[in-house]
Every structure is written in structure tokens, then in C-alpha cells.
């Protein structure tokens, strides 16, 4: 038995039992992966996968137990590598961040600038997706930390660190009548076609909840996965937009007017998520604190340990 065999099993499951895709991700051959998995099964005396001919179609009950143990062992191996890297060269390495478009475009730029100035020898990479995809990047080991809103709080395999709260605004072309509405109400918004986020994205649940609570059925004519797309189609006159307040910049969005809508919707909380039992490099702690100054290394360590200080806002 060896670590490579466990990694092969884990990758096959991560690629939905597609051995060819797993082999490609591992930079090896499909027969090699299949052979190593068979050798592991023979040594353990169980079948990890249910097979139909040459295809893998499911994970067996003992296979589920093997996967759980393998995942813990692989995480420990990664942690060992991180420990070695930390003490051999504290200021160099890589940091992979999984996040949504809104965070990457509007919240992260000053943080990344400050981080790169402090750690010029750390390679940064950004993976973008919806909140659930962002969590998967971290759980699979492709990213070190996740930054997102809402769905990330439901992922119990990640330790959640609340960062900041934000709310929404309504945007429209500068001469649109909604901009002269005082006070702004949900009833007033519901009179017009609406362009907002896709259901999987940034705070959409709070938007739906607010309208339902008033017995209103908004006319959502277009949904998008990022704020810039929403602004583009609002600018074309296809509807009014509901988007994150941070995504509107009067200096840039000169053709659009904005009304704050924080009094109409519940606030959303952006969180950082890291894998439980993960060993974090020193510069990862630094990045987290740059993004959310109340999340000191002590607070993060307490959260990772499952106790100590409350990292809440």
C-alpha cells in the first residue's frame, strides 16, 4: 500500500468515476491508474468500486470508509509538505484562492496588491466559480482558501471565518423613473423588469426572501453570474438591476444611477473557508488578515481548533 494508490482512488472519485479524466489530472495512464487501484483492493481484501464490465459505476460501502481515511491521510501528507516549505523558505511558495466574480473584481484587488507587495515571491492564482464550486475547489485541494457568500456557510467540511457584511443597491439608466422614487420600496422595484444574479450566486436568497415576504412576484427577465454583466444589460435599458453595493462605482458607471437598498434586504456575510485540520503557511494567515483585519492568526487558529475566540463580526 502506498500514498500514490490512495491519491489515485481519491482522484477517480473526484472525477465522477471517470478513470480517463483522473489519469489525465494525475499525468499518468489510465491502465496505470486501474492497475494501482486493483492492487490496493487486493491488499485490503475488498472492492472499493462497483464495476460494470470495465467501467466503475459506484463506490462500495467499504470503499466509502477507505475514501474517508484516504482523504484524511492525503490532507496530512499535504500538511507535511507545507510544514517543510514553511521552515525552509517562509516567504516564497504559492497561494490559490477560489472566489466569486464579485469578490475577485471588487473586494480583492487592494488586498492582492498589498499582499504581493509584502510577499513578492509567492505565486498567486485565482479560481472563479459560483459559491458551491468555490467550496469544491478547496475541498479537492485545488485551492487553499475559499472566499464567497451564503452557500459557503452550508459546507460543514470547511471552517468558516466571517469577514464582512454587505448589502445591495438598485441601478438604472440615469433618466429612469425608479431613481426618483422616494422612498425606495419593493413594490416600486417590482413594477419594472429586473436583472439580477443567478440563483447560485451572490445573495440571491435574500432578494427572493424579501419579495416573498411582501407577497410580491418580481419580473426577473435576466440573470447573470457577475455584476459587470448585470450593469451592461441595465445600461442597454432592458431592466433595472439589483446587485451588490460594492459593485457600483459612480466614477466608472457614469451612465447608471444608483439607489441604496440596504433597508429592503437582509445583509449578506462574506466568509473565508479553509479545510478542517489544514496546516496554513504563514503568508496564508497574512492574506486572511489583510482581507479581514479582525481575523488574526490567533483567531484563525482558534477557529481551526474548534474553540477559542469567536471569529464572528
Number of C-alpha atoms within 10 A of each C-alpha: 12 8 11 13 20 20 19 21 25 20 21 22 17 14 14 13 19 16 22 17 17 24 20 11 14 15 9 12 15 16 12 12 23 18 12 18 22 17 14 18 17 13 10 12 9 15 17 24 22 14 13 9 7 7 12 17 14 15 18 15 13 12 18 13 12 18 18 11 13 18 17 13 15 17 20 15 13 14 17 13 12 18 15 12 15 17 11 10 9 16 17 16 17 15 17 19 22 29 28 25 21 21 20 18 15 16 14 16 12 12 16 16 11 14 20 15 10 14 18 13 13 16 12 15 12 14 17 19 19 22 22 20 19 25 29 18 21 21 22 15 14 14 22 21 24 31 27 29 26 20 19 24 20 11 15 11 14 22 22 25 25 21 22 17 13 15 20 26 20 25 29 26 23 15 11 15 9 22 18 11 12 9 8 17 13 17 14 12 19 16 12 17 17 23 25 28 24 15 15 17 24 29 26 17 17 18 21 15 13 15 18 12 8 10 10 13 12 18 14 16 13 17 16 17 19 22 23 16 15 24 26 14 17 24 20 10 12 18 24 29 30 26 27 24 20 16 19 22 13 11 7 8 16 11 14 22 19 21 19 15 20 15 12 17 19 18 15 19 19 22 23 26 26 24 23 18 16 16 19 19 22 14 20 18 16 18 20 22 18 18 20 18 11 17 25 16 16 13 19 24 17 15 19 20 12 13 10 13 12 14 17 13 12
